[in-house]
Amino acid sequence: MSGESDCTRTSPSAGSPSDNELLPDRPKYVCSLSPDLVTKAREELQEKPEWRLRDVQALRDMVCKDYPSLGTCLDDAFLLRFLRARKFDYDRALQLLVNYHTCRRTWPEVFSNLKPSAIKPVLESGFVTVLPHRDPQGRHVVCIRPDRWTPSNYPITENIRAIYLTLEKLIQSEETQVNGIVILADYKGVSLSKASHFGPFVAKKVIGILQDGFPIRIKAVNIINEPRIFKGIFAIIKPFLKEKIANRFFLHGCDLNSLHQNIPPVILPEEYGGTAGKLDISAWNELLLASEEDFLHDFSELVLPCDSSPHDLLVSGDADEKQCDDSLRGMKPQLYYCY
């Protein structure tokens, strides 16, 4: 996205027509939704095609009025992501957009140099991938396998970067904006040493992004092969989850039949009792890595304007970090107990 907000651009003065040529036209939005998805968006997201561009302009005006230094892209297609994620509630969509930028600016370990080639080792490990087929509701399935991560190779933030870029790629699709996604997390082989890397501070940051800082609809989180230690992990996560999201967690243990009630075998790989062949991570890796130039242009060079700070956008601060550190000390005994 552009590092310069359209809000900061001024109209050329009279007598300088050449300046007008330097102001690029905003890309014209063309809806790619099928008739069925247009109907679904109307029923579930309160999206009315006849009012769509009016709603986008209303959000754009709010950004320019309330956050002129946000430095955000204001293209129709980009702003639509946030409106759809908040069911066309202008205020909630604006807050989501502000949170989106604030998250990026306040966690440099994750968002600096954010591009597919920078997380290639994570992709090659198979830590995160996207199954090739959508589920019957038209949702992509994001498969996360923590056992593929070796902590001595790179920090946990690299895994978070890989997940974030995966979501950024998926949300480019209007179909995904409407249908949402499903997560399949395989916790087979997750040890206490790995779990200890996911303390309350990291958990709060990640949950904050997924719930309140990214324009995507997470419709279900399916956990499989979770060991006893997962009770401790979930105890860390749950306080930060909204009730609606917490109710979308499904713990299946080793019961593949239970998993198949949520995700049909026809789209699952053999590793999870499916009939879609062996799990192949190469196709998704190739797709994401081929998007390098798009990410370089749109996402990786987001610079905080010199006249504002992250606290001008959304207060987070040291108090939360201290609270999380205190919580971590309290949670560690619970982790050991569960293990």
N, C-alpha and C positions, 0 to 999 in steps of 0.2 A: 504494500500500500504506500501511497505517497507520504513522505515525511512532512509535507507541507499541507496544511488544511486548506480547502477551498475557501474557508472563512477568512483566511488572511490575504487572499488575493484581492486586489483592488481593480476597479475598472480603469482602463487606459484613459489618460486625459485627452481632451480634444486636441486635434492637430498632431497626434502621434498614432496613426493607424497601424503602424508596424507593430506596436505593442500588442494590439489585439490578436495578431497572428501568433503571439507567443503563448496565449491562453488556450490550452487544448480543450476541445469540446468534450464534455462528459459523455462516456459511452452510453448509447441508448439501450435501455433495457428491453430485452425480448424474452418473453416467458417461454420456458422449455417444458413446463408441466403438461402432462397428458390431461385429457378431460376428466378422467377419474381422479387424478391428483388435485386438479383445480377444485373439484367437488369436496375432496377430503380436506383440503386446506381451508375451504369455506366453513365446513362443519366443525373441524377440530381447532383451527387456528384463528377463526373469525377473519379470514382473508377474503376480501371482496375484490375481484379483478377490476371492477369498475372504479374502485376507490384506491387501488394499490399505489399508483404514483402520487396521489394526493397524500396518502399516509407516509410515503417515503419523504416527500417534501416537508411534511410537518416535522418529522424526526430531524431532517437536515436543518430546518430552521431552529429547532431547539438546541442542536449542537452549536450552531453559529452564535446563538444568543447566550447560552449558558456556559459553553466551553470553547470559546474562540481559539484557544491555544492548544487544543487537544491534539492537533496534528494528525487527524484521521482521514482515511479515504471517505469520500462522500458520494461515491457512485451509487446509483440505484440498486444494483445487484448486491453490493456489499451491505448497504443498510438494511436491505430486505432480510438478510440472515438474522439480524437482531430483532426485527419486528416479528418474524415468524417464531423465533425462539421464545418470545414473550407474548404470543397471541395478540399482536398488534396493539398492545398497551403501550402508548407512547412513553410514559414515564419509566416503566420497567425496562423498555427497550433502550432508552437513553442510559439508564443506570448500568445495564449490561455492557453497553458499548464503552462507557467510562471504565468499568471494572476490567474489561478486556485489555485496555491500554495500560491501566495501572498494574495489573499482574505482570505484564511484559516488562514494565519499567522498574519494578521492585524486586525482581529475582534474576539478576544478571547471569548467575550460574546456569540458568536454563535458557534464557532468551538471547544472550550474546552469541553472535555468529550462528544464528539458527538457520540451518540449511541441511538438506538431505545428506550431502557428502560428509558433513561434519559428524553425523551419527551412523556412518556406514558400518562400523563394527557392531553396533547394536542390531541393525537390520540383519546383518549376516549371521548373528547369533540365533536369530529366530525368536527373540524376546517378544516382539510384537509383529503381527501381520494381520491382513484382512482376508477372510475366506472369499473365494472367487464367486460364490453364489449368494444372492440375497435370500432372506427368509420369506415365508408366504406373505408377510405384511410389507414387503419391499424394503426391509432394513438390512444394511450391511452388518456383518458380524466381525467385530474386532477381537482377535485372539491374542491373549497375553499369557506368556509362560515364564514366570519368574525363575524357574529352575534353569533357564538358559543363560542366566546372568552369573558371571564370576566377579564378585566384588573387587578382587585384586586387579582386575583388568581396567575398570573405569568406575567412577562414582555413580550412585543411584540417580543423580541428576541427568546423566546421559540417557537413562531409560525414560525419564519423564520427557526429555526433549524429543525422543523418538515417538512417544505416544502423542505428544502435542502436534508434531508435524503430520502424523497419520490423520489426526482429527482435522487439521487444516486442509489436507488434501480432500478428505471425504466431504467436508462441508461446502466445497465448491459446487457440488451437485445440488440442484434445486430439489431433486427427488429425495435426497438425504435430509435436506432442511425440513421437508414436510414429514417424512416417515420416521426420522430419527435413526438411532443405531442400537445394536445389542452388543454387550460385552461378554465374552467367554474367557474366564480366567482360570487357568490350570495351575493349581498350587502344589502339584506333585513334587516332592523332594525339597520343599522350602524348609530350610533349617533355621534354628534359633539365630545363628550368626547373620543370616540374610535378613531375617525379620527385624533385627535390632537396628538395621539401617533405616527402617521406615518408622521413625519416631513421630510423636505428635506434631512437631513443627513442620516436618515434610508432609505429613498427612493433612494438616490443616491447609497448607498451601495448595496441594493437589486437589483436595475436595473443594476448596474455594474456587479454583479455576473451573473445574467441571460443573459445579452447581451455579456459580454466579459470575464467572468470568469468561465463558466461551459460548458462542451461539449454536449449541447443538442439543438435541433432545435425546437423552439416554433413557431408553424405554425398559431395559432390563439388564441386570448384571448377574450372570450365571457363574457360580463358583463350583469347581469340580476338583476332586482329589485333595481337598483341603485337609492338612494334618491337624493334630490337636493344637499346634501352635497358632493356627488361624483364629482360634477363640481370642487369643491375646491381640492379634492384629486387628480383628474386628472391634475389639474393645477400644482400641486406639481410634479407629475410624468413626465409629458410630456417633460419638458426641458431636461430630461436625456435620453429620448428615441430616438433611431435612427429612421429615417423616415420609413425604411422598417418595423420595429417593430410597430411603431405608426399606420401604415396603417393596421395592423393585429388586432387592437382593434375594437370590435363590441359592441356597447351599445344598448341593446334590451329593456331596461325599463321593463315593466310588460308584454310585448308582447311575449307570448310563440310561436306564429306562426313565429315571426321573428327569435327566437332562433332555431326553428326546421329547418329553412332554412340552418343553419350552422351545427347543430348536430341533426341527425334524431331521432324521438321519440322512435324508436325501441331499442335504447341503453340508453335512458334517464329514470330515475326513475319517479314514479308518481308525485313526488313533482314538477317536471318541465314539466308536461304534457306528460310524456313518458309512455311506455307500458312495462318497464322492472321491474315492481314491486316497492316496497318501497326502498328508499335509505338505503343500508346496509353497514355500515362502518366496521363491524366485520371482514370480509374476508381480506380486505387490512391491517387492524391492525395486524391480526394474521400473515400474510405473512411478514410484516415489522419486527415485534418483533421476529419472528423465524429466522431472519437474523442477530441477535445480534452478534454472533461469527464472522461472515464475516466482519461486520463493525469494531469490535474490532481489527481484524487483519489488515484490509486494510485501514481504514480511521481515526480512533480516535487518533492514536499515532504519528501523523506527527509532527516531531520535527525539528525546524529550526537549520541547522548546525551552529556550534559555530563560524565558520569563515565567516559567512555572515549575513546579516540583510535584513528585508523586503525591505528596500530602494535600496539594491543591485539588487533586482529583478524587482520592479516596483515602481516608486515614486508615493506616494499618499500624505500623510503628513497632517500637521496641517492647511495649507492654505485652503484646500478643506473643512475641517470641519468648519473653521471660515466662509467661504463663504456660507456654508449650513446654519449655524446658522443665518447669516444675512438674508438669503433668507426666513428662517422660520419666522423671525419677520415680513417680508413683506407679507407672505402668510396668517398668522393668521387672519388678518382682512377679507381677501377674504373667508376664511373658515366660519367665522361668517356670512358674507353677504349671502353666498350660503345657509347656514343653515336657 
